[in-house]
Amino acid sequence: MNKRWCLLLGLLGSYLMMSCGTKVKVEERTLSDNWTIASTKETNTDAKTLSTQLINPGKWVKATVPTTVLGALVEAGVYKDPFMGKNLESIPRAPFENSWWFRNTFQIEDLNAKEEQLTLLIDGVNYRANFWLNGVQVASQDTLFGAFRQFEADITKAARSGENVLLIEVFPPQVRDFYMGFVDWAPTPPDHYMGIYRDIRLKRSGKVSINATFVAPDLDPKDLKQASLTISTELTNHSDVSKIVEVTGYIESLEFKKTFTLAPNERKEVRFTPADTKELLIKNPRLWWPNGLGDPELYTLNLEVRENTNLLDKQSTRFGIRKIETYLNDKNVRGYKVNGREVLIKSAGWVDDLFLRYMPEKDAAQIRYVKEMNLNSLRFEGVWGNNHHIYDLCDENGILLMVGWSCQWEWPDYLGMELKMKPGDENLPINEGVDLYAVKLTPDEETLLSNYLRDQVKWLRNHPSIFTWAGGSDAMPKPSLEKRYQATLKQYDPTRPFLVSSGDFTSELTGKSGMKMNGPYEYVPPVYWFEDKKLGGAFGFNSETGPGPQIPPIGSIRKMIPEADLWPPDNKMWNYHSGRKDFNTMGVYLNALNKRYGTPKNLEELALKSQLMNYEAIRPMFEAFVINRPVATGVVQWMLNSPWPEFYWQLYDYYLMPTGAYYGTKKAAQPLNIIYNYHDNGIYISNDTQEEWKNLRVLIRAFDKNSKEIADETELLNLGPNTIKKWKNLPELKGKNEIYFVDLALMDIDGEQEYANNFYWLATQKDQLDWSKYFWFYTPQKQYADFSGLNTLPKVEIKAEKSIKEISKDEYELSLLLRNTSDKLAFFVEAELADGANGAAITPVFWSDNYVSILPNDVKEIKVRYFKKDLKSGTPAIRIQGYNLLKPMTL
């Protein structure tokens, strides 16, 4: 019988089956609960036995997936308070050198194995795993390995109606395994992140399933009134007979469909294009815009595959319509456009929890912090989150994402080389020169990394927030690997540009990266960002930089440092909660703080002065990039958050307490802003919106240390979209070792509505950098600004009033009115929201402003929002202190 007759008979059989009207259950669920874990060494039994009964029940610990082994043990209380002091260091390595069991039970109702398909979708396991279902092995560690691979396991034959037992044996990473890590940002946990750190999903469908749907938008940046969509998806025929199926798509009121034929056991990609599906030509599309430039509009595509009238599978995909473009300017600096508009990337580096635990409420609070700080971007390096949740949040809030590989793999000492070596490991390739291509790859490793990118791109490509894929961090992929990366993106995601490296590299294939990564990572004074023209200053795209440590407020310090080690701060315990290697001390930061503001006498004084230092250090970094655009195209603060409680690189701390750097960033990144340039003494106005502002009233008031007014000027200006204008120079500040205060504001024509404000403290003895010396992570100083006079400011007493209103069923807003009735300035006033007068600080906490200075005889209102569930006492309290308040107060 020839092939044509076979096909016709197969199609006839398929038609007869369609006519029977058999219904199947279509669903996808995440297996997050009902897990237990145990060490294979301590349970000492086989998988078949564990699939029927729980051996040694006292050795099993309840868990929630995603998690690492250590993360689950910490959650279960096996290891208590690992972040206090050096408790993490005391957890032994030995229990994590062998494999661990993850066991789950789940129900399947009315399974029809003849007509249905059951698949386990495995999004992320570190590092190898064997899978059994009901005692039947469905996946093996020989093929299921690689932290950034994603897998499908067919469990149709092993599954049953009623209770099912899923057993997974997870193996820890070994030397040269490419897994996640935090490099010198945090200590490495003793389990080396072994576990199931991403979702495991159960997919139930008919014998034809739909997967990997992708909506590729396109538009002409010169005409934003029309767009086109190309939709692709993978159809898989899980049966031994041919199938004729109809795929129908719905986007709001739009509907379109096509019929496809699938050979037995065939998987193929099918497409809907604007050329064959006119419904995919979208008139007047709602566009996705980054934060500050417009609303991040989103659509949903629903696809269904049917055999006759029977639903076999469905998939829902959220997407945005936007155009991402990249360019190199005449200085070979890389820039990015969204929908034809150049975008200054105002970004920070995201890190996940040290134990890779899934914390959706914490993620939501953090992305809200990002938006409220006026940032428009994050850089994801290394872990890339537990699941789609963090990306969904960025989509919804207009936060652009640079997603790329970690430098974890580019340095031999972080690529598992500290693990226990096995015979033969000494012959592994070590280094090809990290200054270029990093570790030397074997052919198998190159294939693994290529597959990593393919799987991650297919998994994440529908998120409009992602604006580029980065192939390297401190190095770049060698040409053979870059070719494979480029081929992957051409096939699976042509809507975004590939970035060969986040550092300054030149590819043989694609030319200049257009990026720079020259630091600093340690404290530098405000003038650095305006003055420097060679290293990390405000020019080009600085993909990784920042002024180093940000010590958090005192409540957070007490959560990580034992009482005996709280003071003085230059001790081993404080250093342990700093970074690693070159960042294992805060010596540079503390030296600068002591010389600029005066040596603190106790912990309370250090905590308040640190917020002043944090605020003053981070604000000019962002401000310099803002006023130097388009010469400056992007800056990534290293970092946004912390994977564990520490003193380094954070705009808010592990416990979600904002530092002074948070509020400094919020000021600097205002879309409409007024800024002081520490280098040229100029006052600049910036409009980083798409709107034209007319009749802006610009105001400046300046005061000396005794609150005597030395300047009071105002003028009306117009400012077009995406415009920077220098207004005037600040009047000369006179005297030796004097301190001055400068209050800047943008208001409406009548001076009644304030659009933006900025407050600076300046010294006549200025910071001076020693440009003759240079360390790779910072530039030292030869003179420090003298702000010691702040310690003798005239004392003032302010009055405070609070009022509370309900915003929603989950959230309150408290308004705080601060009245300065004296003729002296109230400097750097901190307001802390607490759970009752003597309770702990509430986090997360969303202040409109904080660490504010109140002019003589003036009033300032700030507001704070918080969640009802975080208020346990029933009564919120506000604790207020300041640099020169007569006394702290609570109301």
C-alpha positions in Angstrom: 0.0 0.0 0.0 1.5 3.3 -1.0 2.0 6.4 1.3 -0.9 8.3 -0.3 -3.4 5.5 0.6 -1.9 5.3 4.1 -2.5 9.0 4.6 -6.1 8.8 3.3 -6.9 5.9 5.6 -5.4 7.7 8.5 -7.4 10.8 7.8 -10.5 8.7 7.5 -9.8 7.1 10.8 -9.3 10.6 12.3 -12.6 11.8 10.8 -14.5 8.8 12.3 -13.0 9.4 15.7 -14.0 13.1 15.4 -17.5 12.1 14.7 -17.7 10.1 18.0 -17.7 13.4 19.9 -15.4 12.2 22.7 -14.7 14.9 25.2 -11.4 15.3 26.9 -10.4 17.5 29.9 -8.1 20.4 29.1 -6.2 22.0 31.9 -2.8 23.1 33.1 -1.9 23.4 36.8 1.2 24.1 38.8 2.3 21.5 41.3 3.4 23.9 44.0 1.9 22.4 47.2 1.8 19.0 48.9 5.6 18.4 48.6 8.0 16.7 51.0 11.7 16.4 50.7 14.3 14.1 52.2 17.9 13.1 51.7 18.4 9.9 49.7 21.1 9.0 52.2 18.9 9.2 55.2 15.8 7.5 53.7 17.8 4.6 52.2 15.2 3.1 49.9 14.3 2.9 46.3 12.0 4.9 44.1 9.4 2.1 43.6 8.9 1.7 47.3 8.6 5.5 47.9 6.0 5.6 45.2 3.7 3.5 47.4 4.7 4.4 50.9 6.6 7.1 52.8 9.6 5.4 54.3 11.2 6.9 57.5 8.5 9.7 57.7 10.5 11.5 60.4 13.2 12.2 57.8 10.8 14.0 55.5 10.2 17.8 55.5 7.2 19.6 54.1 8.1 22.0 51.2 6.6 24.3 48.6 8.0 24.3 45.1 9.8 26.3 43.7 12.6 26.0 46.3 16.1 24.8 46.8 16.8 22.0 49.3 18.2 24.4 51.8 15.4 26.9 51.2 12.9 24.2 52.1 14.8 23.2 55.2 15.0 26.8 56.4 11.2 27.3 55.8 10.6 24.1 57.9 12.8 25.4 60.7 15.5 22.8 60.4 18.0 25.6 60.2 16.9 28.6 62.2 17.6 32.2 61.3 20.4 31.5 58.8 20.8 35.3 58.0 21.6 36.3 61.6 25.3 36.8 62.1 27.3 33.9 60.6 24.7 31.3 61.0 24.7 30.5 57.3 28.4 29.8 57.4 27.8 27.2 60.2 25.4 25.1 58.1 27.4 22.0 57.0 28.1 21.1 53.4 28.1 17.3 53.8 24.3 16.8 53.8 24.0 18.3 50.4 26.7 16.4 48.6 24.3 13.5 47.8 21.0 13.6 46.0 17.7 14.5 47.6 14.1 13.3 47.1 11.2 15.6 46.2 7.9 13.8 46.6 4.4 15.0 45.6 1.0 13.6 45.4 -1.8 14.9 43.2 -5.2 13.9 42.0 -6.4 13.1 38.4 -10.1 12.8 37.9 -11.6 10.5 35.2 -8.5 9.9 33.2 -9.1 8.7 29.7 -5.6 7.6 28.6 -6.8 6.5 25.1 -8.0 10.0 24.2 -6.0 12.2 26.6 -2.4 13.3 26.9 -0.7 14.0 30.2 2.6 15.9 30.2 4.9 17.2 33.0 6.3 20.6 32.0 9.6 21.0 33.9 10.8 24.6 33.9 13.9 24.5 36.0 15.9 21.9 38.0 19.4 22.3 39.5 21.1 20.3 38.3 20.2 16.7 37.3 17.1 14.7 38.1 15.4 11.3 37.8 11.6 11.4 37.6 9.2 8.6 38.6 5.4 8.6 38.5 3.7 5.8 40.4 6.9 3.8 40.4 7.5 4.2 36.6 10.6 6.2 35.5 9.5 8.9 33.1 12.8 10.9 32.9 16.4 10.2 33.5 19.3 12.3 34.8 21.3 11.2 31.7 19.2 13.6 29.6 17.4 15.8 32.2 20.2 18.1 33.3 21.1 21.7 33.0 19.8 24.5 35.3 18.4 26.5 32.4 17.0 23.7 30.3 13.3 23.1 30.2 11.8 19.6 29.6 8.6 17.8 28.9 7.9 14.3 30.3 5.1 12.1 28.8 3.4 10.6 31.8 0.2 9.4 30.0 0.9 5.7 30.5 2.2 6.0 34.1 -0.7 8.2 35.3 -3.9 6.9 36.8 -7.3 8.2 37.9 -7.2 9.1 41.6 -4.0 9.7 43.6 -0.7 9.9 41.8 2.7 9.9 43.4 5.5 11.9 41.7 9.0 11.2 42.9 12.0 13.3 41.8 15.6 12.6 42.7 17.6 15.8 42.4 21.4 15.7 42.1 23.6 18.7 43.1 25.8 20.5 40.6 29.3 19.3 40.1 32.5 21.0 38.9 32.0 22.8 35.6 28.2 22.5 35.8 26.6 25.7 34.4 24.2 26.7 37.1 23.0 29.9 38.8 25.0 31.9 41.4 25.5 35.3 43.0 29.3 35.6 42.5 30.7 38.2 44.9 27.3 39.6 45.7 26.5 37.1 48.4 27.8 33.9 50.0 27.1 30.6 48.3 24.7 28.4 50.2 26.1 24.9 51.1 23.6 23.2 48.8 24.8 25.2 45.8 21.1 25.9 44.9 20.2 22.3 44.4 16.5 21.8 44.0 13.5 22.5 41.9 13.8 26.3 41.6 11.1 26.8 38.9 7.6 25.5 38.4 6.6 21.9 37.6 3.3 22.0 35.7 0.8 19.2 34.8 -0.7 19.7 31.4 -3.7 17.7 30.4 -5.0 17.8 26.8 -6.3 15.7 23.9 -4.1 13.8 21.6 -3.2 17.0 19.9 -1.6 19.7 22.1 -0.6 23.2 21.6 2.5 24.8 23.0 5.1 27.6 22.7 2.7 30.1 21.3 4.4 33.4 20.2 2.9 36.7 19.2 5.5 38.7 17.3 4.3 42.4 16.9 5.6 44.8 14.4 4.9 48.4 13.6 6.3 51.4 11.7 7.8 53.8 14.3 6.8 56.7 12.0 3.2 55.6 11.9 1.9 54.3 15.3 -1.7 54.1 14.1 -1.3 50.6 12.7 0.5 47.4 13.7 0.8 43.8 12.5 1.0 40.5 14.4 2.6 37.2 13.4 1.4 34.3 15.5 3.2 31.0 15.7 2.5 27.9 17.8 3.7 24.3 18.0 1.1 21.5 17.4 2.0 18.0 18.5 0.1 14.9 17.5 0.6 12.4 20.3 -1.2 9.6 18.5 -0.3 7.0 15.9 -2.9 8.3 13.4 -3.0 11.4 11.3 -5.0 14.3 12.5 -6.9 17.1 10.9 -7.4 19.9 13.4 -8.7 23.5 13.4 -6.9 26.2 15.3 -8.9 29.2 16.3 -7.5 32.4 17.7 -9.3 35.2 19.6 -7.9 38.6 20.5 -10.6 40.6 22.1 -13.3 41.0 19.3 -11.0 39.5 16.6 -11.4 35.9 15.6 -9.4 33.9 13.0 -8.8 30.2 12.2 -7.0 27.8 10.1 -7.0 24.0 9.5 -3.9 21.9 9.7 -3.0 18.3 9.0 -0.6 16.5 11.3 1.1 13.2 10.5 1.3 10.5 13.3 3.5 11.7 16.2 4.4 14.8 14.3 5.3 18.1 16.0 5.4 21.2 13.8 5.2 24.9 14.1 2.2 26.6 12.4 1.8 30.3 11.7 -0.8 33.0 11.1 0.6 36.0 9.3 -0.8 39.3 8.2 -0.5 38.1 4.6 -2.9 35.2 5.1 -4.9 36.5 8.1 -6.1 40.0 7.6 -7.4 40.2 11.1 -3.8 40.5 12.3 -3.5 44.0 10.8 -4.4 46.1 13.8 -5.7 49.6 13.4 -5.1 52.2 16.2 -3.3 49.7 18.4 -2.9 50.3 22.1 0.8 50.4 22.5 3.0 49.2 25.3 5.2 52.0 26.7 7.9 52.0 29.4 7.3 53.7 32.8 7.2 57.4 32.4 6.4 57.4 28.6 2.8 56.1 28.6 0.6 53.2 29.6 2.0 49.6 29.2 -1.0 48.3 27.3 -1.5 44.6 27.1 -3.6 42.2 25.0 -4.5 38.5 25.4 -4.5 35.9 22.7 -6.6 32.7 23.2 -5.8 29.8 21.0 -7.9 26.6 20.8 -7.3 23.5 18.8 -10.3 21.3 17.9 -10.9 18.1 16.2 -14.3 18.5 14.6 -16.1 20.2 17.5 -14.1 18.6 20.2 -11.7 20.8 22.2 -8.3 19.1 22.4 -6.2 21.9 23.9 -6.1 25.6 24.5 -3.5 28.2 25.5 -3.8 31.8 26.7 -0.9 34.2 25.9 -0.6 37.8 27.1 1.4 40.2 24.9 2.1 43.8 24.1 2.4 45.7 20.9 5.6 47.7 20.8 8.7 48.1 18.6 12.2 47.7 20.1 15.1 49.1 18.1 18.8 49.6 18.9 21.5 51.8 17.4 25.1 52.8 17.8 25.7 56.6 17.8 28.7 58.3 16.4 30.7 57.5 19.5 29.9 53.8 19.1 27.6 54.0 22.2 24.5 51.7 22.2 21.1 53.2 22.7 17.5 51.8 22.5 14.2 53.0 21.1 10.7 52.0 22.0 8.1 52.7 19.4 10.5 55.1 17.7 11.3 57.1 20.8 14.8 57.1 22.3 14.7 55.9 25.8 17.2 56.7 28.5 17.5 53.4 30.4 17.2 54.2 34.1 17.8 50.8 35.6 19.0 48.6 38.5 20.2 45.1 38.9 17.7 42.5 40.1 18.6 39.5 42.2 16.4 36.6 43.4 16.2 35.2 47.0 19.4 33.5 48.1 17.5 30.2 48.5 15.5 30.8 45.2 12.2 30.6 47.1 9.1 31.8 45.3 7.8 34.9 47.1 5.1 36.5 44.9 4.0 39.1 47.4 7.6 40.2 47.9 8.1 40.3 44.1 5.0 42.5 43.7 6.2 44.9 46.4 9.6 45.2 44.8 8.3 45.9 41.3 6.0 48.6 42.8 9.1 50.0 44.4 10.8 50.1 41.0 7.9 52.0 39.5 7.6 54.4 42.3 11.3 55.2 42.2 10.6 56.3 38.6 13.0 53.7 37.1 12.0 52.3 33.8 14.2 49.2 33.6 15.8 46.3 35.4 18.8 44.1 34.5 18.2 40.3 35.1 21.5 38.5 35.4 21.9 34.9 36.6 18.7 33.4 37.8 15.9 35.1 35.9 13.1 34.4 38.4 11.1 31.4 39.5 8.4 31.6 36.9 6.5 34.1 34.8 5.2 36.1 37.7 8.0 38.6 38.0 7.9 39.2 34.2 4.1 39.7 34.3 4.6 42.4 36.9 7.2 44.1 34.8 4.8 43.9 31.8 2.0 45.5 33.8 4.2 48.3 35.2 6.1 49.2 32.1 9.5 48.0 33.4 11.9 47.2 30.6 14.1 44.2 31.1 17.7 43.4 30.0 17.9 39.6 30.4 21.2 37.8 30.1 23.7 35.3 31.4 25.6 35.8 34.6 29.3 36.4 35.0 29.1 33.3 37.3 30.1 31.2 34.2 32.8 33.5 33.0 35.2 33.1 36.0 36.7 29.7 36.7 36.6 30.1 40.5 32.8 30.6 40.3 32.0 27.8 37.8 31.9 25.1 40.5 35.6 25.0 40.8 35.3 25.3 44.6 33.3 22.1 44.7 34.8 18.7 45.5 36.9 17.5 42.5 36.3 14.1 41.0 39.0 12.0 39.3 39.5 13.5 35.9 38.3 17.0 36.8 41.8 18.2 36.9 41.9 17.8 33.1 38.9 20.1 32.4 39.6 23.3 30.5 40.0 26.2 32.8 40.4 29.6 31.1 40.6 31.0 27.6 41.2 34.5 28.9 38.3 35.9 30.8 39.1 39.3 29.4 37.6 38.1 26.1 35.8 34.8 25.9 35.9 33.7 29.6 36.2 30.0 30.4 37.1 27.7 27.5 34.1 25.6 26.5 34.1 22.0 25.4 31.8 21.3 22.4 29.2 19.7 24.7 29.2 22.8 26.9 28.8 25.1 23.9 25.7 23.0 22.9 24.4 23.2 26.4 24.6 27.0 26.5 23.0 27.2 23.1 20.1 25.0 24.3 19.9 27.2 27.4 19.2 30.3 25.4 16.7 28.5 23.1 14.7 27.3 26.0 14.7 30.6 27.9 13.8 32.6 24.8 10.9 30.3 24.0 9.7 30.5 27.6 9.9 34.3 27.9 9.6 35.8 24.5 6.0 37.0 24.8 6.8 39.5 27.5 6.9 43.0 26.0 9.1 44.2 28.9 12.1 42.3 27.7 14.0 44.6 25.3 17.2 42.6 24.7 18.9 39.3 25.3 22.5 39.6 26.6 25.0 36.9 25.7 27.7 37.8 28.1 28.5 40.0 31.1 32.2 40.3 32.0 33.1 38.6 28.7 31.4 37.7 25.4 30.5 34.4 23.7 33.2 33.1 21.3 32.2 33.4 17.6 31.1 29.8 17.2 28.7 30.2 20.2 27.5 33.7 19.2 26.6 32.2 15.8 24.4 29.7 17.5 22.8 32.4 19.7 22.1 34.5 16.7 20.5 31.6 14.9 18.3 30.8 17.9 17.0 34.4 18.0 16.4 34.5 14.3 14.3 31.4 14.6 12.5 32.0 17.9 12.5 35.7 18.5 13.3 38.2 15.7 11.5 41.0 17.6 14.4 42.0 19.9 18.1 42.8 19.3 20.8 40.5 20.7 23.5 42.2 22.9 26.8 40.3 22.6 27.9 41.5 26.0 27.1 44.0 28.8 30.7 45.0 28.8 32.8 46.9 26.2 33.6 44.2 23.6 33.9 44.0 19.8 32.5 40.9 18.2 34.0 39.4 15.0 30.4 38.9 13.8 28.4 41.9 15.1 30.9 44.6 15.9 30.9 46.8 19.0 28.7 46.0 21.9 28.4 49.7 22.6 28.3 49.1 26.4 30.7 49.9 29.2 31.3 48.2 32.6 34.0 50.3 34.2 32.4 50.6 37.6 32.6 52.1 40.1 31.2 49.6 42.6 32.5 51.4 45.6 31.8 54.8 47.2 32.6 57.9 45.0 31.4 61.4 45.8 28.6 63.2 43.9 30.9 65.2 41.6 32.4 61.9 40.1 29.4 61.3 37.9 29.6 64.7 36.3 33.3 65.1 36.2 34.5 61.7 34.9 34.9 61.4 31.2 36.9 58.2 31.0 35.5 55.6 33.4 32.0 55.2 34.9 30.8 58.8 34.5 27.6 59.9 32.8 28.4 59.1 29.2 27.5 56.0 27.1 25.6 53.0 28.5 27.0 52.0 31.9 25.5 48.5 32.4 26.8 48.0 35.9 27.8 50.7 38.3 27.0 52.4 41.6 28.4 54.2 44.7 28.9 51.0 46.7 27.4 50.2 50.1 24.1 51.4 51.3 23.8 50.7 55.1 20.1 50.2 55.9 18.1 51.8 58.8 18.8 50.5 62.3 15.9 48.0 62.5 17.4 46.0 59.6 20.9 46.2 61.0 19.7 44.5 64.2 18.1 41.7 62.2 21.5 40.6 60.8 24.2 41.6 63.4 24.2 40.0 66.8 24.0 42.4 69.7 27.6 41.9 70.7 28.9 42.9 67.3 26.7 45.9 66.6 29.4 48.4 67.6 31.8 49.5 66.4 31.0 48.6 62.7 34.5 47.8 61.5 34.4 44.1 62.6 34.3 40.7 61.0 30.5 40.3 61.4 29.8 43.5 59.5 32.3 42.5 56.9 30.6 39.1 56.5 27.4 40.9 55.6 29.2 43.0 53.0 30.3 41.6 49.7 32.9 39.0 48.8 36.5 39.5 47.7 37.3 43.2 47.0 34.0 44.1 48.7 34.4 42.3 52.0 34.7 45.5 54.0 33.0 48.9 54.1 36.3 50.7 54.8 36.1 53.1 51.9 32.5 54.0 52.6 33.0 54.5 56.3 36.2 56.5 55.8 34.3 58.9 53.5 31.3 59.1 55.9 33.6 60.0 58.8 35.5 62.6 56.9 32.5 64.2 55.3 29.9 64.1 58.1 31.9 63.4 61.2 32.6 60.1 62.9 29.3 58.7 64.4 29.4 58.1 68.2 26.9 55.2 68.2 24.8 52.9 66.1 21.8 55.3 66.0 23.9 58.2 64.7 25.6 55.9 62.1 22.3 54.7 60.8 20.9 58.2 60.3 24.2 59.5 58.7 24.3 56.5 56.5 20.9 57.4 55.0 22.2 60.9 54.4 25.3 59.5 52.7 23.2 56.9 50.7 20.9 59.6 49.4 23.6 62.0 48.5 25.7 59.4 46.8 23.1 57.7 44.5 21.1 60.8 43.4 23.8 62.4 41.3 24.6 59.2 39.5 21.1 59.1 38.0 20.9 62.9 37.6 24.1 63.0 35.7 22.9 60.5 33.2 19.6 62.3 32.9 21.0 65.7 32.0 23.8 64.2 29.8 21.4 62.4 27.4 21.7 61.7 24.5 25.5 61.4 25.1 24.4 59.1 28.0 22.0 56.4 26.9 21.6 54.2 30.0 22.7 53.4 33.5 22.2 50.3 35.7 22.6 50.8 39.4 24.4 47.9 40.9 22.2 46.7 42.4 18.4 47.2 43.1 18.0 44.7 45.9 19.8 42.0 47.9 19.5 38.2 47.9 20.2 38.2 51.7 20.6 40.8 54.5 23.7 42.9 53.8 25.2 46.4 53.6 26.2 46.5 49.9 24.5 47.4 46.7 20.8 48.0 47.5 18.2 50.7 47.1 16.1 48.9 49.7 17.2 46.0 51.9 16.4 42.4 52.0 13.5 43.1 54.4 12.1 45.7 52.0 13.1 48.7 54.0 14.0 51.6 51.7 17.3 53.2 52.3 18.2 56.8 51.7 19.3 55.7 48.3 15.8 54.7 47.4 14.5 58.2 47.9 17.6 59.7 46.2 16.9 57.6 43.2 13.2 58.6 43.3 14.2 62.2 43.1 16.8 61.8 40.4 14.6 59.8 38.1 11.5 62.0 38.1 10.3 62.3 34.5 10.1 66.1 34.9 13.0 67.3 37.0 15.2 70.1 38.2 18.8 69.1 38.9 22.0 70.6 40.3 25.3 69.7 38.5 28.1 69.3 41.1 30.8 69.9 38.5 29.8 73.0 36.5 27.6 74.5 39.2 24.7 74.7 36.8 21.0 74.1 37.4 19.3 72.0 34.7 15.7 71.3 33.8 14.9 67.9 32.3 11.7 66.8 30.5 11.9 63.0 29.9 8.3 62.7 29.0 6.4 62.8 25.7 4.6 65.9 26.6 5.5 69.6 26.1 5.4 71.7 29.3 4.6 75.4 28.9 4.9 78.2 31.4 6.8 76.1 33.9 7.7 78.2 36.9 11.3 77.5 38.0 12.3 78.5 41.5 15.5 78.5 43.5 15.9 79.4 47.1 19.3 79.1 48.9 20.2 79.4 52.6 23.3 79.5 54.7 23.9 77.3 57.7 21.9 79.7 59.9 18.9 79.6 57.5 19.6 83.1 56.2 18.2 83.3 52.7 20.9 84.2 50.2 19.0 83.6 46.9 15.4 83.7 45.8 14.8 83.6 42.0 12.0 82.5 39.7 11.4 82.4 36.0 8.8 81.0 33.5 10.1 78.5 30.9 8.8 76.2 28.2 10.2 72.7 27.8 9.6 70.4 24.9 9.5 66.6 25.1 12.8 64.7 25.7 14.6 68.0 26.3 17.3 69.1 28.7 17.9 72.8 29.3 20.5 74.6 31.5 18.7 77.3 33.4 21.5 79.2 35.1 24.5 78.7 37.4 24.1 78.6 41.1 25.2 81.8 42.8 28.7 81.5 44.2 29.0 80.0 47.6 31.4 81.9 49.8 33.4 81.3 53.0 35.7 78.6 54.3 34.2 75.4 55.5 30.7 76.7 55.1 27.5 74.8 54.4 24.6 76.0 52.2 21.2 74.6 51.3 19.6 74.8 47.9 15.9 74.3 47.3 14.8 73.8 43.7 11.3 73.4 42.4 9.2 73.3 39.2 5.6 74.6 39.5 2.7 75.7 37.5 2.5 79.3 36.3 0.8 80.5 39.5 3.3 78.7 41.8 0.4 76.7 43.4 1.0 73.2 42.0 4.4 71.6 42.4 5.5 69.2 39.7 9.0 68.5 41.0 11.4 69.5 43.7 15.0 68.8 44.7 16.9 69.8 47.9 20.7 69.9 48.1 23.3 70.5 50.8 26.6 71.9 49.6 30.0 72.6 51.2 32.5 75.3 50.2 35.2 72.7 50.8 34.6 70.4 47.9 35.3 66.7 47.1 38.3 66.2 45.0 39.1 62.9 43.2 42.6 61.6 42.9 42.7 60.9 39.2 46.3 59.8 39.3 45.2 56.7 41.1 42.7 54.2 40.0 41.4 50.9 41.3 39.2 48.8 39.0 36.2 49.3 41.4 36.6 52.9 42.3 38.6 56.2 42.1 40.0 57.4 45.5 39.7 60.9 46.8 42.4 63.4 47.9 40.0 65.8 49.5 36.5 65.4 51.1 33.7 67.8 51.3 33.4 69.1 54.8 29.8 68.8 56.1 30.8 68.6 59.8 28.9 71.8 60.4 25.7 69.9 60.0 26.3 68.5 63.4 25.9 71.9 65.0 22.8 73.2 63.1 20.4 75.2 65.2 17.9 72.8 66.8 14.3 73.1 65.7 11.0 71.7 66.8 8.3 70.8 64.2 4.7 69.9 64.6 3.2 66.9 62.9 -0.4 65.8 62.1 -1.5 62.5 60.6 -4.7 61.4 59.0 -5.6 58.0 57.6 -8.0 56.9 54.8 -8.9 53.6 53.2 -7.7 53.2 49.6 -9.0 49.7 49.0 -10.0 46.6 50.9 -6.3 45.8 51.2 -4.6 49.2 51.5 -4.5 52.3 53.7 -3.0 55.7 53.0 -1.6 57.9 55.8 -1.0 61.6 55.2 1.7 63.3 57.4 1.7 67.1 57.6 5.0 68.5 58.9 5.0 72.1 60.1 8.2 74.0 60.7 7.0 77.1 62.7 10.6 78.2 63.4 12.8 80.5 61.4 15.4 77.7 61.0 15.5 74.9 58.5 14.6 71.4 59.6 17.2 69.2 57.9 16.8 65.6 56.6 13.7 64.6 58.5 13.1 60.8 58.5 9.6 59.4 59.0 9.2 55.7 59.8 5.9 53.9 59.7 5.6 51.4 62.6 3.1 48.8 63.8 2.2 50.7 67.0 4.3 53.1 69.0 6.7 50.5 70.1 6.3 48.1 67.2 8.6 47.1 64.4 8.8 49.2 61.2 6.2 48.2 58.6 7.4 46.9 55.2 6.8 47.1 52.4 6.1 50.8 52.7 5.3 53.2 49.9 6.2 56.8 50.8 5.6 59.7 48.4 8.8 61.2 49.8 11.0 60.9 52.8 14.2 62.3 54.3 12.8 65.7 53.6 14.0 69.1 54.6 11.5 71.8 55.6 12.2 75.4 55.0 11.8 78.0 57.7 8.1 78.7 58.4 7.0 76.2 55.8 4.8 73.1 55.6 5.5 69.8 53.8 3.0 67.0 53.3 4.1 63.5 52.6 2.0 60.4 52.2 2.5 56.7 52.8 0.6 53.7 51.7 0.8 50.3 53.4 -1.1 47.0 53.4 -3.7 46.3 56.1 -2.4 42.8 56.7 0.9 44.3 57.8 -0.7 46.3 60.6 -1.1 43.8 63.5 -1.6 46.3 66.3 -4.6 48.0 64.7 -2.9 51.5 65.1 -0.1 52.7 62.9 2.5 55.0 64.4 4.9 57.4 62.8 8.4 57.8 64.3 10.1 61.0 63.3 13.7 62.0 63.7 15.9 64.4 61.9 19.4 65.8 61.8 18.6 68.9 63.8 15.2 68.2 65.4 15.1 69.1 69.1 14.0 65.6 69.9 12.5 62.6 68.2 8.8 62.3 68.2 6.1 59.6 67.8 2.5 60.1 66.8 
